[in-house]
Amino acid sequence: MDLRRTMLFIPGNNPSMLQNGGVFGADSVILDVEDAVAPGEKDAARLLVAHALRNVDYGRSETVVRINTLDTFGKEDIRAIVPCEPDLLLIPKVETCADIKEALSLVIEAEQPGQKPVNLVALLETPRGIAEAYNIAQADKRVVAIALGAEDYTAALGANRTKAGTEIFTARTIVVNAAAAAGIQSIDTPFTDANDEEGLLEDTIVAKQLGFKGKLSINPRQIDVIHSVFNPTAHDIDWAEQVIEAIRRAEAEGSGVASLNGKMVDAPVVNRAERILHLARMLGMVKEAE
């Protein structure tokens, strides 16, 4: 399980942010040559991002590039960016499996001999994209996550975008379910008011409760808040350790049934406990099992 609690957008035409993207602590940095860049600056941004991928150390942050749509500048983006070995490409406005297949064929063509395969995240930003979410999620093994882009989606619906997010509840649940069914990660839409920390916290709590595994971010100041929600708490870790101990004790006693505090411990409970402990180990919150 790759850690994608935060995926931070960095404008591809901002040399300073490109240079310092690794210091913010995001799990992934998204070097953006799409919405963050004006049409007249696309070529320059593409060159800057390619240079950054080859020369900047992003530390533990996964490197992602949001390309343009294939019917605009996306094909040029893929040809220039893929040989620079990003970890992922974020494909905008994906609506069908065919969009993934077309992007992937261009990616494979651009990859250099011996290069680590470049995986994809599909950004769902339209009503059709949401309707096709599961088909997109399982379109290819290189699709490792699907993400919700709520601003374009609600504009297409003709709905007002609100802080409460009632208008995107259905889309959120569809994306989470589609990703889970396909065995990949779901990434929530960004909270677009970088100055509203309380609103970000509430929105991120909702995202986690719905089942999202991470959240897109538009500002480095949002990272700590998002991590605080997606990180397991001490109570979570203690509960998970008790669950695993209960199931081991039952197995040692030859019992087919385990219980904890009077409640049966079944497979879904064990799976949840194992996910919590796996995440805690990745974050260094508990030691690796010996």
C-alpha positions in Angstrom: 0.0 0.0 0.0 1.6 3.3 -1.1 1.1 6.2 1.2 -1.0 8.9 -0.5 -2.6 10.8 2.4 -1.6 14.1 0.7 -1.0 14.8 -3.0 0.1 18.4 -3.2 -0.3 20.4 -6.4 2.8 22.5 -7.4 2.4 24.9 -10.4 4.7 23.7 -13.2 5.6 27.3 -14.1 6.8 28.2 -10.6 10.6 27.4 -10.4 10.9 28.2 -6.7 8.1 25.8 -5.7 9.4 23.1 -8.1 12.8 23.4 -6.5 11.5 23.2 -2.9 8.6 20.7 -3.4 10.4 18.0 -1.4 10.5 20.0 1.8 6.8 20.3 2.4 6.3 16.7 3.6 3.5 15.7 1.2 3.3 12.0 0.4 3.1 12.9 -3.3 3.9 16.1 -5.2 1.9 16.8 -8.3 3.9 18.9 -10.8 1.0 20.5 -12.6 1.2 21.6 -16.3 -2.6 21.7 -16.7 -4.9 24.0 -14.8 -2.1 25.8 -13.0 -0.5 27.0 -16.3 -1.8 29.4 -18.9 -2.0 28.2 -22.5 0.9 30.4 -23.6 3.2 29.0 -20.9 2.6 25.3 -21.5 5.8 24.7 -23.4 8.0 26.5 -20.8 6.2 24.7 -17.9 6.8 21.4 -19.6 10.5 22.1 -19.8 10.7 23.3 -16.2 8.9 20.1 -14.9 11.1 17.9 -17.0 14.2 19.6 -15.6 12.9 19.3 -12.1 12.2 15.6 -12.4 15.8 15.0 -13.6 17.6 17.3 -11.1 15.5 18.0 -8.0 15.5 15.6 -5.0 12.0 15.2 -3.8 13.0 13.0 -0.9 10.3 10.6 0.2 7.6 12.4 -1.9 6.3 10.5 -4.8 6.6 12.4 -8.0 3.4 12.9 -10.1 2.8 15.1 -13.1 -0.7 16.3 -14.0 -0.6 16.4 -17.8 -3.1 18.2 -20.0 -5.9 16.4 -21.7 -4.9 14.4 -24.8 -6.9 16.6 -27.1 -5.0 19.7 -26.1 -1.3 19.4 -25.0 -1.3 16.0 -23.3 0.5 14.0 -26.0 3.4 16.5 -26.0 3.4 16.3 -22.2 3.7 12.5 -22.2 6.5 12.5 -24.8 8.5 15.0 -22.8 7.7 13.9 -19.3 7.7 10.2 -19.3 11.4 9.7 -20.1 12.2 11.9 -17.1 10.8 9.0 -14.9 8.0 10.4 -12.8 6.3 7.8 -10.5 2.8 8.6 -11.8 0.9 10.6 -14.3 -2.4 12.3 -13.2 -4.7 12.1 -16.2 -7.3 14.9 -16.1 -11.0 14.6 -17.1 -11.0 10.9 -17.7 -14.4 9.8 -18.9 -14.0 6.3 -20.2 -11.7 3.2 -20.3 -10.7 4.3 -23.8 -9.2 7.5 -22.3 -7.0 5.4 -20.1 -6.0 3.0 -22.9 -5.1 5.9 -25.2 -3.0 7.6 -22.5 -1.3 4.3 -21.5 -0.4 3.5 -25.1 1.4 6.8 -25.4 3.1 6.3 -22.0 4.4 2.9 -23.0 5.7 4.3 -26.3 7.5 7.1 -24.5 9.1 4.9 -21.8 12.8 4.2 -22.3 14.4 0.8 -22.2 14.8 -0.4 -18.6 12.7 2.4 -17.2 10.4 1.7 -14.2 6.8 1.6 -15.5 5.0 4.9 -15.1 1.6 4.3 -13.4 -1.6 6.4 -13.7 -4.1 8.1 -11.5 -7.4 8.9 -13.2 -8.9 12.3 -12.3 -12.7 12.1 -12.6 -14.1 15.6 -13.2 -17.3 15.1 -15.2 -20.7 13.4 -14.7 -19.7 10.8 -17.3 -16.4 10.1 -15.6 -18.3 9.5 -12.3 -20.8 7.3 -14.0 -17.9 5.2 -15.5 -15.8 5.2 -12.3 -15.6 1.4 -11.8 -14.8 0.7 -15.4 -12.1 3.4 -15.3 -10.7 2.1 -12.0 -10.2 -1.5 -13.4 -9.2 -0.4 -16.9 -5.6 -1.5 -16.4 -3.2 -2.7 -13.7 -1.2 0.6 -14.0 -4.2 2.6 -12.7 -3.3 2.7 -9.0 -5.9 5.3 -7.9 -8.9 7.4 -9.0 -9.4 10.9 -7.7 -12.4 13.2 -7.6 -12.2 16.7 -9.1 -15.3 18.4 -7.7 -14.9 21.9 -9.1 -15.4 20.9 -12.8 -17.8 18.2 -11.8 -20.2 20.6 -10.0 -19.9 23.2 -12.8 -21.0 20.5 -15.3 -23.9 19.6 -13.1 -24.9 23.3 -12.7 -24.7 22.9 -9.0 -23.3 25.4 -6.6 -20.1 24.4 -4.9 -20.6 24.6 -1.1 -18.4 24.3 2.0 -20.7 21.5 3.3 -20.2 19.5 0.2 -23.8 18.1 0.0 -23.7 18.4 -3.8 -20.7 16.0 -4.1 -21.8 13.4 -1.6 -23.0 11.0 -4.3 -19.9 11.4 -6.4 -17.7 10.9 -3.4 -19.4 7.6 -2.5 -19.3 6.4 -6.1 -15.6 7.1 -6.4 -14.8 5.4 -3.1 -16.9 2.3 -3.9 -15.4 2.0 -7.4 -11.9 2.2 -6.2 -12.5 -0.4 -3.4 -14.2 -2.7 -5.9 -11.2 -2.5 -8.2 -8.7 -2.9 -5.4 -7.1 0.6 -5.8 -7.0 3.8 -3.8 -9.5 6.6 -3.8 -8.3 10.2 -3.4 -10.6 13.0 -2.4 -11.1 16.4 -4.1 -9.1 19.3 -2.7 -10.5 21.8 -0.2 -10.0 25.0 -2.0 -10.0 27.6 0.8 -6.3 27.5 1.9 -7.1 29.9 4.8 -9.9 27.9 6.3 -8.1 25.3 8.5 -11.3 24.4 10.4 -13.2 23.8 7.2 -10.3 21.7 5.9 -10.3 19.6 9.0 -14.1 19.0 8.9 -13.9 18.2 5.1 -11.0 15.7 5.6 -12.8 14.0 8.4 -15.8 13.4 6.1 -13.5 12.1 3.4 -11.9 9.6 5.7 -15.3 8.5 7.1 -16.5 7.8 3.6 -13.4 5.6 2.9 -11.0 7.9 0.9 -7.4 7.0 1.4 -6.0 10.5 0.8 -6.8 14.0 -0.4 -5.6 16.3 -3.0 -4.1 19.5 -1.6 -3.6 23.0 -3.1 -1.3 24.5 -0.4 1.5 23.2 1.7 -0.2 24.6 4.8 -2.9 22.0 4.4 -0.6 19.0 4.7 -0.3 18.7 8.5 -4.1 19.0 8.9 -4.8 16.3 6.4 -2.1 14.0 7.9 -3.6 14.4 11.3 -6.9 13.0 10.1 -5.6 10.1 8.0 -2.9 9.0 10.5 -4.0 6.3 12.9 -4.5 7.5 16.5 -3.0 5.8 19.6 -6.4 4.5 20.3 -6.7 3.0 16.8 -3.3 1.3 17.1 -4.1 -0.1 20.6 -7.5 -1.5 19.3 -5.8 -3.0 16.3 -3.1 -4.7 18.4 -5.8 -6.1 20.7 -7.7 -7.5 17.7 -4.6 -9.2 16.3 -3.7 -10.6 19.8 -7.3 -11.9 20.2 -7.2 -13.8 16.8 -3.7 -15.2 17.6 -4.9 -16.4 21.0 -8.0 -18.1 19.5 -5.8 -19.8 16.9 -3.4 -21.0 19.5 -6.3 -22.5 21.5 -7.7 -24.2 18.4 -10.8 -22.1 18.5 -12.5 -21.0 15.3 -14.0 -18.0 17.0 -12.2 -15.0 18.5 -13.7 -12.2 20.6 -12.7 -8.9 22.1 -14.5 -7.2 24.9 -17.5 -9.4 24.3 -17.7 -8.8 20.5 -16.9 -11.4 17.8 -13.7 -10.7 15.8 -14.5 -11.7 12.2 -12.5 -11.3 9.0 -13.5 -7.7 8.2 -12.5 -6.6 11.7 -9.1 -8.4 11.3 -8.6 -6.8 7.9 -9.3 -3.3 9.3 -6.9 -3.9 12.2 -4.2 -5.2 9.8 -4.6 -2.1 7.6 -4.3 0.2 10.7 -1.1 -1.5 11.8 0.4 -1.6 8.3 -0.1 2.2 8.0 1.3 2.7 11.5 4.4 0.8 10.6 4.8 2.8 7.4 4.7 6.0 9.5 7.1 4.6 12.1 4.4 4.8 14.8 4.9 1.1 15.7 7.9 -1.2 15.2 7.9 -3.8 12.4 6.8 -7.2 13.6 9.7 -9.5 14.3 
